[in-house]
C-alpha cells in the first residue's frame, strides 16, 4: 500500500510494508540542479553530514505540506463555515493552487490557518506528529551511527 505525491522538482513516496510492519518515506529529487542545492555533486558528497542534514530538512519540509490525519470526517461542533473549510481541504487535498483559483491569496491563507486550527483543537494531527517523531528518531539514529565525530 503506497501513496505518491509529485512536484516539478521532487516525488515523495510513502508506503507501508505490511509483512515487515515498516512505514517507508522516500524523497526523489528529479534534477541535478535540485540535488546540487544540497551540496551534492558526487556520490562522495553523501558522506558529508551537513549535506545529509540539508536533504533531511528538505524531506521534512515536503512531508509537512501533506495532510495526514486520524480522521477524514469533520469533528462535531463545527459551524457551517468551518465544516466547509474542512471538506474543502479534504476534497481538494492540500493543493493550494486549486483553492487559489476559488479564493484570493489572503482568503486562501486565512482558510488554511483556520483549517490548521480545526486540526489542532480536535487532535487530528496526532498521526502526522507521530510519524514525524519516528522519522526524526530513525534519522538521528542512522546519522549518529554512521557519522561519529
ABEGO torsion letter per residue (X at the ends): XBBBBBBAABBBBBBBBAAAGBBBBBBBBABAAAAAAAGBABAAAAABAAAAAAAAAAAAAAAAABBBBABABBBBGBBAAAAAAAAAAAAAEABAAAAAAABBAAAAAAAAAAAAAAAAAAGAAAAAAAAAAAAAAAAAAAAAAABBX
